[in-house]
Amino acid sequence: MTEIRRLGVAFGANPFTFIGLSGVGDLIVTATSVNSRNWRAGNELGQGKSLDDVINNMGMVIEGVYTTKAAYELSQQRNVPMPITEAIYQVLYEHKDVKVAIEGLMQREVTSELE
């Protein structure tokens, strides 16, 4: 949520926008519902399937795949730190191993989420 808020604020959004249904609500559903295409795609990627296989077998658009690319590129343009988004981008588009990406995130120096 912190990364989403950071990026939105970099484009002039009100940071409180992200604590409602359009922010936290959507994130909770996406991250926890087995009916979410994004959740299912992430689950399959975590099991070692390739992105191409996941996309081809889903039969529907997986919004998070394209949103990750857009968010990553925007964060780079605005110099907004988004380490989770960057790790997901690397898994999706640079073929980084999921476990390696997670280990990298877990080994990061602790920072404040209140900036």
MINUMI-424555 format. One record per atom (N, C-alpha, C, CB): residue number from 1; x, y, z; atom name; residue in one letter. Coordinates in steps of 0.02 Angstrom, whole numbers, plus 32768, in hexadecimal, padded with zeros to 4 digits. Each point is the difference from the previous one (the first is absolute). Glycine has a CB too. Example, Ala and Ser with C-alpha at 12.3 -4.5 7.8 and 13.67 -1.06 7.14 Angstrom:
   seq   east   north     up   atom   type
     1   8294    7EE4   8186      N      A
     1   7FD3    803B   8000     CA      A
     1   802D    803C   8000      C      A
     1   7FA1    7FC5   803E     CB      A
     2   804D    8070   7F9E      N      S
     2   802A    803B   8003     CA      S
     2   7FD9    8037   8025      C      S
     2   803B    7FE0   7F94     CB      S
This chain:
   seq   east   north     up   atom   type
     1   8029    7FC5   8000      N      M
     1   7FD7    803B   8000     CA      M
     1   802C    803F   8000      C      M
     1   7FA5    7FC0   803C     CB      M
     2   8092    803C   7FE8      N      T
     2   802E    8039   8002     CA      T
     2   8019    8012   7FBB      C      T
     2   8021    7FDF   8074     CB      T
     3   7FF1    7FEF   7F65      N      E
     3   801A    800D   7FBD     CA      E
     3   7FCA    801F   7FD4      C      E
     3   8050    7FA1   800C     CB      E
     4   7F74    8046   7FF8      N      I
     4   7FC9    801B   7FD8     CA      I
     4   7FF4    8049   8012      C      I
     4   7FCB    7F8D   7FF9     CB      I
     5   8034    8080   8048      N      R
     5   7FF6    8045   8017     CA      R
     5   8038    802D   7FE9      C      R
     5   7FC2    7FD5   8064     CB      R
     6   807C    8014   7FA3      N      R
     6   803A    8028   7FEA     CA      R
     6   7FFA    8015   7FB7      C      R
     6   8047    7FC4   8054     CB      R
     7   7FA8    800C   7F82      N      L
     7   7FFB    800F   7FB8     CA      L
     7   7FC7    8030   7FF3      C      L
     7   802F    7F8F   7FE5     CB      L
     8   7F98    8066   803A      N      G
     8   7FC8    802D   7FF7     CA      G
     8   8010    8047   8015      C      G
     8   7FB4    7FA0   8011     CB      G
     9   806B    8067   8029      N      V
     9   8013    8042   801A     CA      V
     9   8032    8022   7FD1      C      V
     9   7FEC    7FD8   8076     CB      V
    10   8041    8002   7F6C      N      A
    10   8030    801C   7FD1     CA      A
    10   7FDD    8020   7FC4      C      A
    10   8054    7FAB   8024     CB      A
    11   7F6E    8040   7FCF      N      F
    11   7FD9    801B   7FC9     CA      F
    11   7FCB    8030   8018      C      F
    11   8016    7F99   7FBF     CB      F
    12   7FEC    807A   8082      N      G
    12   7FD3    8032   801A     CA      G
    12   7FC2    7FE6   8022      C      G
    12   802A    8046   7FA8     CB      G
    13   7FD1    7F79   8062      N      A
    13   7FC4    7FE4   8021     CA      A
    13   8000    8010   804B      C      A
    13   7FFD    7FA4   7FAA     CB      A
    14   7FC8    805E   8071      N      N
    14   7FF7    8007   8048     CA      N
    14   8012    7FBD   8020      C      N
    14   7FA5    805A   7FF2     CB      N
    15   8089    7FA3   803E      N      P
    15   8014    7FBF   801C     CA      P
    15   7FC7    7FDB   8022      C      P
    15   8071    8030   8010     CB      P
    16   7F5C    7FF3   8007      N      F
    16   7FC8    7FDF   8021     CA      F
    16   7FD3    7FDA   7FCF      C      F
    16   8004    8059   8057     CB      F
    17   8004    7FB5   7F69      N      T
    17   7FD9    7FDC   7FCD     CA      T
    17   800C    7FB5   8006      C      T
    17   8007    8064   7FB4     CB      T
    18   8034    7F89   805F      N      F
    18   8015    7FBA   7FFE     CA      F
    18   7FEB    7FD7   803C      C      F
    18   805E    8025   7FBC     CB      F
    19   7F84    7FFB   8077      N      I
    19   7FEB    7FD9   803A     CA      I
    19   7FB8    7FE9   7FFC      C      I
    19   8051    8040   8043     CB      I
    20   7F8D    7FD0   7F87      N      G
    20   7FBB    7FEB   7FF6     CA      G
    20   7FFB    7FC2   7FD5      C      G
    20   7FDD    8076   800C     CB      G
    21   7FE7    7F7F   7FD9      N      L
    21   7FF3    7FC5   7FD8     CA      L
    21   802C    7FFC   7FC2      C      L
    21   7F8C    8002   8029     CB      L
    22   8083    8038   7FB9      N      S
    22   8028    7FFF   7FC3     CA      S
    22   804A    7FF0   800D      C      S
    22   7FB1    8053   7FCF     CB      S
    23   8063    7FAF   806E      N      G
    23   8046    7FF1   8012     CA      G
    23   8004    7FC0   8028      C      G
    23   801B    8079   7FFF     CB      G
    24   7FDB    7F8D   8042      N      V
    24   8006    7FC7   802D     CA      V
    24   7FCD    7FCA   7FED      C      V
    24   8029    804C   805C     CB      V
    25   7F9A    7FC8   7F96      N      G
    25   7FCC    7FCF   7FEF     CA      G
    25   8012    7FD6   7FC4      C      G
    25   7FAD    804E   802F     CB      G
    26   806A    7FD3   7F9C      N      D
    26   8013    7FDB   7FC4     CA      D
    26   803C    7FD4   800D      C      D
    26   7FD2    805D   7FB9     CB      D
    27   805F    7FBC   806C      N      L
    27   803C    7FDA   800F     CA      L
    27   7FEF    7FC1   8028      C      L
    27   8043    806A   7FFE     CB      L
    28   7F91    7F9B   8032      N      I
    28   7FED    7FC6   8029     CA      I
    28   7FDF    7FCB   7FD5      C      I
    28   7FF2    804A   8064     CB      I
    29   7FDF    7FCA   7F72      N      V
    29   7FDD    7FD0   7FD5     CA      V
    29   8031    7FDF   7FD0      C      V
    29   7F96    8042   8009     CB      V
    30   8094    7FE7   7FD8      N      T
    30   8030    7FE6   7FCF     CA      T
    30   8031    7FCF   8021      C      T
    30   7FF6    806A   7FBF     CB      T
    31   801F    7FA5   807E      N      A
    31   8033    7FD7   8020     CA      A
    31   7FE5    7FC2   8023      C      A
    31   8040    8068   800F     CB      A
    32   7F7F    7F96   7FFD      N      T
    32   7FE6    7FC8   8029     CA      T
    32   7FCC    7FD5   7FDE      C      T
    32   8017    8046   8060     CB      T
    33   7FCD    7FD0   7F6A      N      S
    33   7FC9    7FDA   7FE0     CA      S
    33   801A    7FD1   7FCA      C      S
    33   7FB3    805F   8018     CB      S
    34   803C    7F61   7FEF      N      V
    34   8013    7FCF   7FCD     CA      V
    34   7FDA    800E   7FBF      C      V
    34   8018    7FAB   8059     CB      V
    35   7FB6    807F   7FA9      N      N
    35   7FDC    8013   7FC3     CA      N
    35   8021    8039   7FDA      C      N
    35   7F98    7FDB   8038     CB      N
    36   809A    8044   7FE7      N      S
    36   8025    8036   7FE0     CA      S
    36   8030    7FE4   7FCD      C      S
    36   7FF5    8046   8068     CB      S
    37   8008    7FD4   7F5B      N      R
    37   802F    7FEB   7FCC     CA      R
    37   8047    8010   8014      C      R
    37   7FA8    8011   7FA9     CB      R
    38   8062    8028   8077      N      N
    38   8043    8012   8016     CA      N
    38   801A    7FCF   8034      C      N
    38   7FE6    8079   7FE8     CB      N
    39   7FEF    7F74   8047      N      W
    39   8014    7FD0   8034     CA      W
    39   8011    7FBD   7FDF      C      W
    39   7FB7    8039   8055     CB      W
    40   801F    7FB0   7F7E      N      R
    40   800B    7FC0   7FDF     CA      R
    40   8041    8001   7FD7      C      R
    40   7F84    7FED   7FFC     CB      R
    41   8088    804B   7FE2      N      A
    41   803D    8006   7FD8     CA      A
    41   803D    7FFE   802D      C      A
    41   7FC2    8043   7FA9     CB      A
    42   803C    7FE2   808E      N      G
    42   8038    8001   802F     CA      G
    42   800C    7FBB   801E      C      G
    42   7FE8    8077   8019     CB      G
    43   7FE3    7F66   7FF7      N      N
    43   8005    7FBD   801C     CA      N
    43   8022    7FD1   7FCE      C      N
    43   7F98    8014   8044     CB      N
    44   8054    7FF0   7F7D      N      E
    44   801E    7FD5   7FCD     CA      E
    44   8049    8013   7FF3      C      E
    44   7F8F    7FF2   7FCC     CB      E
    45   8080    804E   8033      N      L
    45   8046    8015   7FF8     CA      L
    45   802A    7FE6   803B      C      L
    45   7FDB    8067   7FC0     CB      L
    46   8009    7F9D   807C      N      G
    46   8023    7FE8   803B     CA      G
    46   800D    7FB5   7FFE      C      G
    46   7FCB    805C   803F     CB      G
    47   800D    7F80   7F9B      N      Q
    47   8009    7FB8   7FF8     CA      Q
    47   8032    7FF0   7FC8      C      Q
    47   7F8B    7FEE   802A     CB      Q
    48   8090    8046   7FB6      N      G
    48   8034    7FF6   7FCE     CA      G
    48   7FE9    8002   7FB8      C      G
    48   8036    7FBE   8054     CB      G
    49   7F8A    8051   7FA0      N      K
    49   7FE9    8004   7FBB     CA      K
    49   801A    8040   7FE0      C      K
    49   7F98    7FBD   801D     CB      K
    50   8070    8042   7FA2      N      S
    50   8018    803B   7FDD     CA      S
    50   7FC7    8032   7FF7      C      S
    50   8057    7FBB   7FC4     CB      S
    51   7FBA    8084   8034      N      L
    51   7FCE    8034   7FF6     CA      L
    51   7FD8    7FF1   7FC0      C      L
    51   8049    8054   803B     CB      L
    52   7FD8    7F98   7F90      N      D
    52   7FDC    7FF0   7FC2     CA      D
    52   7FCC    7FC9   800B      C      D
    52   8065    8022   7FBE     CB      D
    53   7FAE    7FAA   8066      N      D
    53   7FD0    7FCA   800E     CA      D
    53   7FC6    8019   802A      C      D
    53   805E    7FAD   7FFA     CB      D
    54   7FB0    807A   8038      N      V
    54   7FCB    801A   802B     CA      V
    54   7FD0    802B   7FD7      C      V
    54   804E    7FFF   8063     CB      V
    55   7FCC    802E   7F75      N      I
    55   7FD5    802C   7FD7     CA      I
    55   7FD7    7FD7   7FCF      C      I
    55   8054    805D   800B     CB      I
    56   7FCC    7F73   7FD3      N      N
    56   7FDD    7FD8   7FCE     CA      N
    56   7FCA    7FD3   801D      C      N
    56   8067    8003   7FBD     CB      N
    57   7FA4    7FE5   8081      N      N
    57   7FD0    7FD3   801F     CA      N
    57   7FCA    8023   8028      C      N
    57   805A    7FAD   8004     CB      N
    58   7FAE    8093   800B      N      M
    58   7FCF    8025   8028     CA      M
    58   7FC0    800B   7FD9      C      M
    58   805D    8038   803F     CB      M
    59   7FA9    7FD7   7F81      N      G
    59   7FC5    800B   7FD7     CA      G
    59   7FE0    8044   800A      C      G
    59   7FEE    7F88   8005     CB      G
    60   802F    80A1   8027      N      M
    60   7FE7    8043   800E     CA      M
    60   803C    802D   800C      C      M
    60   7F93    7FD4   8032     CB      M
    61   8062    806D   7FC9      N      V
    61   8036    8030   800C     CA      V
    61   8013    7FFE   804A      C      V
    61   7FD7    804A   7FA1     CB      V
    62   806A    7FB5   806C      N      I
    62   801B    8004   8044     CA      I
    62   801A    8048   8007      C      I
    62   801F    7F81   8007     CB      I
    63   7FB7    80AA   8015      N      E
    63   8010    8048   8003     CA      E
    63   8043    800E   8021      C      E
    63   7F88    8017   8002     CB      E
    64   8088    7FC4   8032      N      G
    64   803C    800D   8027     CA      G
    64   8040    7FF9   7FD8      C      G
    64   7FC3    7FDA   8062     CB      G
    65   803D    7FFC   7F6B      N      V
    65   803B    7FF7   7FD6     CA      V
    65   8011    8042   7FDD      C      V
    65   7FE5    7F86   7FEF     CB      V
    66   7FE8    8099   7FF5      N      Y
    66   800A    803F   7FDB     CA      Y
    66   8007    803C   802F      C      Y
    66   7FBF    7FCF   7FA0     CB      Y
    67   801D    802F   8098      N      T
    67   8005    8035   8031     CA      T
    67   8045    8002   8020      C      T
    67   7F86    7FF6   8016     CB      T
    68   8097    7FD0   7FF5      N      T
    68   8044    7FFD   801C     CA      T
    68   8031    8023   7FD3      C      T
    68   7FE5    7F94   8038     CB      T
    69   8017    8060   7F87      N      K
    69   802E    8020   7FD1     CA      K
    69   7FF6    804B   8001      C      K
    69   7FFF    7F9A   7FB8     CB      K
    70   7FC3    807C   8046      N      A
    70   7FF1    8048   7FFF     CA      A
    70   8018    8021   8041      C      A
    70   7F9D    7FEC   7FB5     CB      A
    71   8054    7FF5   8084      N      A
    71   8014    801C   8041     CA      A
    71   804C    8003   8006      C      A
    71   7F96    7FD4   8034     CB      A
    72   808B    7FF7   7FB6      N      Y
    72   8049    7FFF   8003     CA      Y
    72   801E    8038   7FD5      C      Y
    72   7FFD    7F84   8013     CB      Y
    73   7FEB    8083   7FB0      N      E
    73   801A    8034   7FD4     CA      E
    73   7FF3    8046   801B      C      E
    73   7FEF    7FB3   7F9F     CB      E
    74   7FD5    8058   807C      N      L
    74   7FF1    8041   801E     CA      L
    74   802B    800E   803D      C      L
    74   7F8B    7FF6   7FD6     CB      L
    75   8081    7FD6   8053      N      S
    75   802A    800A   803B     CA      S
    75   8047    8012   7FED      C      S
    75   7FB9    7FAE   803E     CB      S
    76   805F    8035   7F8B      N      Q
    76   8043    8010   7FE8     CA      Q
    76   8003    8048   7FE7      C      Q
    76   8012    7F87   7FE1     CB      Q
    77   7FBB    808E   7FFB      N      Q
    77   7FFD    8045   7FE6     CA      Q
    77   7FFF    8034   8038      C      Q
    77   7FC5    7FD5   7F9B     CB      Q
    78   8016    801C   809B      N      R
    78   7FF8    8030   8037     CA      R
    78   802E    7FF2   803B      C      R
    78   7F8B    800D   7FDC     CB      R
    79   80A1    7FC2   801E      N      N
    79   802E    7FEE   8036     CA      N
    79   7FDB    7FF0   8041      C      N
    79   8057    8048   7FCC     CB      N
    80   7F74    7F91   802E      N      V
    80   7FD8    7FEC   803A     CA      V
    80   8016    7FBA   8014      C      V
    80   7F9D    8047   7FDC     CB      V
    81   807B    7FB0   8061      N      P
    81   8016    7FBD   8015     CA      P
    81   7FC5    7FD0   8006      C      P
    81   8060    8034   803D     CB      P
    82   7FA3    7F97   7F9D      N      M
    82   7FCB    7FCC   8001     CA      M
    82   8021    7FBB   7FFB      C      M
    82   7FAC    8050   7FCA     CB      M
    83   8075    7F9A   806C      N      P
    83   8026    7FC1   7FFD     CA      P
    83   7FD5    7FC2   7FF2      C      P
    83   804F    8035   804E     CB      P
    84   7F75    7FC8   7FCB      N      I
    84   7FD6    7FC6   7FF3     CA      I
    84   7FEB    7FFF   7FB7      C      I
    84   7FD6    8001   8077     CB      I
    85   8016    8039   7F70      N      T
    85   7FEE    8005   7FB9     CA      T
    85   803B    7FEF   7FD4      C      T
    85   7FAB    8057   801C     CB      T
    86   8090    7FC0   7FF7      N      E
    86   803C    7FF1   7FD9     CA      E
    86   800F    7FB5   7FFF      C      E
    86   802D    8072   801D     CB      E
    87   7FCB    7F6E   801C      N      A
    87   800C    7FB7   8004     CA      A
    87   7FCD    7FDB   7FD5      C      A
    87   802F    800D   8074     CB      A
    88   7F93    8007   7F8E      N      I
    88   7FCD    7FDF   7FD7     CA      I
    88   800E    800C   7FB6      C      I
    88   7FAB    800E   805C     CB      I
    89   806A    802E   7F93      N      Y
    89   8012    8010   7FBB     CA      Y
    89   8039    7FD1   7FE9      C      Y
    89   7FDD    8079   8010     CB      Y
    90   8054    7F7F   801B      N      Q
    90   8039    7FD5   7FEF     CA      Q
    90   7FEB    7FB8   7FF5      C      Q
    90   804B    804C   8041     CB      Q
    91   7F86    7F9C   7FE8      N      V
    91   7FE7    7FBC   7FF7     CA      V
    91   7FD9    7FFA   7FBF      C      V
    91   7FF9    7FF2   807D     CB      V
    92   7FDC    803F   7F75      N      L
    92   7FD5    7FFC   7FC5     CA      L
    92   8026    800C   7FBF      C      L
    92   7FA3    8026   8047     CB      L
    93   8089    800C   7FB9      N      Y
    93   801D    8018   7FC1     CA      Y
    93   804A    7FF1   7FF7      C      Y
    93   7FAB    8057   8003     CB      Y
    94   8077    7F98   8034      N      E
    94   8047    7FF2   7FFB     CA      E
    94   8011    7FB8   8015      C      E
    94   8017    807A   8016     CB      E
    95   7FB5    7F5F   7FF4      N      H
    95   8006    7FB8   800F     CA      H
    95   8027    7FF2   8040      C      H
    95   7FFB    7FEB   7F87     CB      H
    96   8001    8042   80A9      N      K
    96   8021    7FF5   8040     CA      K
    96   7FDA    7FC9   8026      C      K
    96   8029    8079   8005     CB      K
    97   7FFA    7F5C   801C      N      D
    97   7FE1    7FCB   8027     CA      D
    97   7FD7    801E   8039      C      D
    97   805F    7FB1   7FE2     CB      D
    98   7F65    8036   8028      N      V
    98   7FD3    801A   8033     CA      V
    98   8020    7FFC   8045      C      V
    98   7F9E    7FDD   7FBB     CB      V
    99   8080    7FEB   8055      N      K
    99   801E    7FF8   8042     CA      K
    99   803A    8031   800B      C      K
    99   7FDF    7F87   7FFF     CB      K
   100   8048    8084   7FCE      N      V
   100   8037    8030   8004     CA      V
   100   7FE5    8047   800A      C      V
   100   8047    7FB6   7FB5     CB      V
   101   7F83    805A   8028      N      A
   101   7FE2    8042   8008     CA      A
   101   7FE6    800B   8047      C      A
   101   7FE0    7FFE   7F87     CB      A
   102   8000    7FCE   8094      N      I
   102   7FE6    8005   8045     CA      I
   102   8039    8006   8032      C      I
   102   7F9B    7FBD   7FDE     CB      I
   103   8098    801B   8019      N      E
   103   803A    8004   802D     CA      E
   103   801F    8046   7FFF      C      E
   103   8016    7F86   7FEE     CB      E
   104   7FEF    8097   7FD6      N      G
   104   801B    8044   7FFA     CA      G
   104   7FD6    8032   8027      C      G
   104   802E    7FE2   7F91     CB      G
   105   7F90    8018   806A      N      L
   105   7FD4    802E   8025     CA      L
   105   8007    7FF6   804B      C      L
   105   7FB0    7FFF   7FA0     CB      L
   106   8055    7FC3   8076      N      M
   106   8005    7FF2   8047     CA      M
   106   8042    8016   801E      C      M
   106   7FB3    7FA0   7FEF     CB      M
   107   8080    8067   7FE8      N      Q
   107   8042    8013   8018     CA      Q
   107   800D    804C   7FFC      C      Q
   107   8028    7F90   7FDE     CB      Q
   108   7FA6    8095   800A      N      R
   108   8008    8049   7FFB     CA      R
   108   8007    801F   8045      C      R
   108   7FBE    8000   7F96     CB      R
   109   8062    8039   806D      N      E
   109   8004    8025   803E     CA      E
   109   7FBA    8019   8012      C      E
   109   8078    8022   7FE9     CB      E
   110   7F78    7FDB   8056      N      V
   110   7FBE    8016   8017     CA      V
   110   7FFB    804C   7FF7      C      V
   110   7FF9    7FA1   8054     CB      V
   111   7FCF    8075   7F90      N      T
   111   7FF3    8047   7FF7     CA      T
   111   7FBB    8011   801B      C      T
   111   804A    8003   7F9B     CB      T
   112   7FA8    803D   806B      N      S
   112   7FBF    8017   8017     CA      S
   112   7FCE    7FFF   7FC6      C      S
   112   8037    8046   8058     CB      S
   113   7F8B    7FA8   7FB8      N      E
   113   7FCB    8002   7FCE     CA      E
   113   7FD7    8040   8007      C      E
   113   7FFB    7F82   8001     CB      E
   114   801B    80AB   802A      N      L
   114   7FD9    803C   800F     CA      L
   114   8018    803E   7FDC      C      L
   114   7FE9    7FCF   806C     CB      L
   115   8040    802A   7F62      N      E
   115   801A    803A   7FDE     CA      E
   115   7FCC    8020   7FD3      C      E
   115   8071    7FCE   8004     CB      E
